[in-house]
Amino acid sequence: MFSRWKGESKAGAAAADQDAPTGTAGAAARGWPWEPDQTVAARLAISSLIKFFPKSLAQNGRLQVETLFCTTGALTGFAAQYAVRQEHIASGNAKETDVFVIAQAPNGERYYFGDRLNAILVPETLGSFTVLSVLGGEVLKLGAAKEELPDCHEIFERAAKSIGTPLFGVPQLPPGHKPFLTPRRAIEIFWPSMLNVFTREPVVPLPGFKLVEPRHWPMVLAAVAASFLAAFKGSLPPALAMKIFMEAAIPMSKIDQSAVHFVGATKH
């Protein structure tokens, strides 16, 4: 579904007025994981991204909302693997094979699986606070029934079975709701912008300012997507929006990040 996108549009204003979906049950109960020392940076990132995505994805003043959720989902999944890599591998605490189960498809492409990675996206226990918790809580708050939430187990299974094939990473959606960007293409285009948002210092120095650590980037992106659920519910049912998000997030958390060719990157 399309939504008119202008700076003064009602949906745009509703999204831009939010820092994070404070009504989300998990966040309200325990606070966001970046609190308290990274709160300012997280709020700045959320505010920036809430404006960035609709503006960047709109075409001729119209925003396809399916593409908005596909894009934010894809980047969240990619950010989840990036977070695991930064925390455990780049830090020198572990080897890649200690953290991931690496599968190589017949075409030579590599895919990355593992409990640490999955635990960022979906709960391991009832008390876990994850990307799914943030979006699911917001969808239920907006009136959807629990039965309408996406079956993430099925998405995980489909992703694992389709590695190395043209079907990998293709969202399975009702007719008429195909995003105009594939999840992988969304990553190729927008991941460099995510790095910029999360690693830039404020123009005016702030005392005690601390950047959001990579391990929290997926949750920041989930908070952004959750704010879009309410803002664009008139154009796309929240449960379907969440399904599109998870259909992109789960497979994109598995791809070989070293094999992605980002738009604007210099080829060697």
C-alpha positions in Angstrom: 0.0 0.0 0.0 1.1 3.5 -0.7 1.1 6.5 1.6 1.5 10.1 0.6 4.9 11.2 1.9 5.5 14.9 2.6 7.2 16.5 5.5 3.8 17.7 6.8 1.9 14.4 6.2 0.1 13.1 9.2 1.9 9.7 9.1 5.2 11.4 8.8 4.5 13.8 11.6 3.3 10.9 13.8 6.5 8.9 13.3 8.8 11.8 13.6 7.3 13.0 16.8 8.3 9.7 18.5 11.7 8.8 19.9 10.8 5.2 20.6 7.6 3.4 21.2 7.4 3.8 24.9 4.2 1.8 25.0 6.0 -1.4 24.1 5.5 -3.7 27.0 9.0 -5.0 27.3 10.7 -1.6 27.1 8.2 -0.1 29.5 8.8 -2.8 32.1 12.6 -2.9 32.0 13.9 0.0 30.0 15.8 -0.1 26.8 19.1 -2.0 26.8 21.2 1.1 25.9 20.0 3.0 29.0 21.3 5.0 30.8 24.7 5.9 29.3 23.8 5.6 25.6 20.3 7.1 25.8 21.1 10.4 24.2 22.9 8.8 21.3 20.0 6.3 20.9 17.4 9.0 20.8 19.4 11.0 18.3 19.7 7.9 16.1 16.0 7.0 16.4 14.9 10.5 15.6 17.3 10.7 12.6 16.2 7.3 11.2 12.5 7.9 11.6 12.9 10.8 9.2 15.5 9.2 7.0 13.7 6.1 5.9 10.4 7.5 4.6 12.2 10.4 2.9 14.8 8.1 1.2 12.2 5.6 0.1 9.5 7.9 -1.2 9.1 8.2 -4.9 7.3 11.1 -6.4 5.9 12.0 -3.0 4.5 8.5 -2.4 5.9 5.9 0.0 5.3 2.2 -0.5 4.9 1.1 3.1 5.8 -2.5 2.4 9.2 -1.4 1.2 9.6 0.7 4.4 9.2 -2.4 6.6 11.2 -4.6 4.3 14.1 -2.2 4.4 14.1 -1.6 8.1 13.7 -5.4 8.7 16.6 -6.2 6.3 18.9 -3.7 8.0 17.9 -5.0 11.5 18.8 -8.6 10.5 22.1 -7.4 9.0 22.8 -5.3 12.1 22.2 -8.4 14.3 25.0 -10.4 12.6 27.2 -7.2 12.6 26.6 -6.9 16.4 27.6 -10.5 17.1 30.8 -10.0 15.0 31.8 -6.8 16.7 31.2 -8.1 20.2 32.7 -11.5 19.9 35.0 -11.6 16.9 36.3 -8.1 16.2 37.0 -7.8 19.9 39.3 -10.9 19.8 37.2 -12.8 22.2 36.3 -15.6 19.8 36.9 -17.1 16.4 34.3 -17.0 13.7 33.7 -20.7 14.0 33.3 -20.4 17.7 30.3 -18.1 17.2 28.6 -19.2 14.0 27.7 -22.5 12.3 28.8 -21.7 8.8 26.9 -23.4 5.9 28.2 -23.3 2.4 25.7 -23.7 -0.4 26.4 -25.6 -3.6 27.0 -22.3 -5.4 29.8 -21.4 -3.0 27.8 -18.8 -1.0 28.3 -18.9 2.8 25.6 -18.4 5.4 25.9 -17.9 9.1 23.7 -19.5 11.8 23.9 -19.6 15.6 22.1 -19.1 18.9 23.8 -15.8 19.7 22.5 -14.4 16.4 19.0 -15.8 16.7 18.7 -14.5 20.3 18.9 -10.9 19.1 15.9 -11.4 16.8 13.6 -13.8 18.7 13.3 -14.7 22.4 15.1 -17.7 23.8 13.0 -17.6 26.9 9.7 -15.9 28.0 11.8 -13.2 29.7 14.0 -12.4 26.7 13.8 -8.9 25.3 14.4 -9.0 21.6 13.6 -7.4 18.2 10.5 -9.6 18.0 9.5 -8.5 21.5 9.5 -4.8 20.5 7.5 -5.2 17.4 5.2 -7.9 18.7 4.4 -5.8 21.8 3.6 -2.8 19.6 1.4 -4.8 17.2 -0.6 -6.3 20.1 -0.9 -2.8 21.6 -2.4 -1.6 18.3 -5.2 -4.2 18.5 -3.9 -7.2 16.6 -4.6 -10.7 18.0 -1.7 -12.9 19.1 -2.7 -15.4 16.3 -1.9 -12.7 13.7 1.8 -12.4 14.7 4.2 -14.0 12.1 5.4 -17.5 12.5 9.1 -16.9 12.8 9.9 -20.5 13.2 8.6 -21.1 9.7 10.6 -18.2 8.4 13.8 -19.5 9.9 13.2 -23.0 8.4 12.4 -21.6 5.0 15.6 -19.4 5.1 17.7 -22.5 6.0 16.2 -24.6 3.3 16.6 -22.0 0.6 20.2 -21.0 1.0 22.0 -20.7 -2.3 18.8 -20.5 -4.3 16.9 -17.6 -5.9 14.2 -18.1 -3.3 16.5 -17.2 -0.4 15.5 -13.9 1.2 12.4 -13.4 -0.9 9.5 -12.4 1.4 6.5 -14.7 1.2 3.6 -12.2 1.3 -0.1 -11.9 0.3 -0.7 -10.7 -3.3 -0.4 -7.0 -3.8 2.2 -6.4 -1.0 5.5 -7.0 -2.8 8.2 -4.4 -1.8 9.9 -2.7 -4.7 13.3 -3.4 -3.0 14.5 -6.8 -2.2 15.9 -7.2 1.4 19.5 -7.6 0.0 19.2 -4.6 -2.2 18.0 -2.6 0.7 21.2 -3.5 2.6 23.4 -2.7 -0.4 21.9 0.8 -0.6 21.3 1.8 3.0 23.9 0.0 5.2 26.5 2.7 4.7 24.0 5.3 5.9 23.4 3.2 9.0 27.1 3.2 9.8 27.1 6.9 9.5 24.1 7.4 11.8 25.5 5.2 14.5 29.1 6.3 14.5 28.8 10.1 14.0 29.4 12.4 16.9 26.9 15.3 17.5 27.8 18.6 15.8 27.7 20.4 19.1 29.7 18.4 21.7 27.6 17.0 24.5 29.2 16.2 27.9 29.3 12.5 28.6 28.0 11.6 25.1 28.5 7.9 24.3 27.8 6.3 21.0 25.3 3.4 20.9 27.3 0.2 20.9 26.8 -2.1 17.9 25.1 -4.7 20.1 22.2 -2.3 20.5 21.9 -1.3 16.9 19.3 -4.0 16.1 17.1 -2.8 19.0 17.4 0.9 17.8 16.2 -0.2 14.4 13.4 -2.2 15.9 12.3 0.9 17.9 12.2 2.8 14.6 10.1 0.2 12.9 7.8 0.0 15.9 7.1 3.7 15.6 6.2 3.2 11.9 3.7 0.5 12.9 1.4 3.1 14.5 2.2 5.9 12.1 1.3 3.9 9.0 -1.4 1.6 10.4 -3.9 3.3 8.1 -2.0 2.1 5.1 -0.8 -1.3 6.2 -2.2 -3.5 9.0 0.4 -3.7 11.8 0.5 -7.5 11.9 1.3 -7.7 8.1 3.9 -4.9 8.5 5.6 -7.0 11.2 5.5 -10.1 9.0 7.2 -8.1 6.2 9.8 -6.9 8.6 10.6 -10.4 10.0 10.5 -12.0 6.5 13.4 -9.6 5.6 15.2 -9.6 9.0 15.7 -13.3 9.5 17.3 -14.3 6.2 19.4 -11.1 6.0 20.9 -12.0 9.4 22.4 -15.1 7.7 24.2 -13.7 4.7 27.9 -13.4 4.2 28.6 -9.8 5.1 32.0 -9.8 3.3 30.2 -10.6 0.0 27.9 -7.7 0.0 28.7 -4.9 -2.5 27.5 -1.7 -1.0 26.3 1.1 -3.3 29.0 3.8 -3.6 31.8 1.5 -2.2 35.0 1.3 -4.1 35.6 -2.1 -5.8 39.1 -3.6 -5.5 
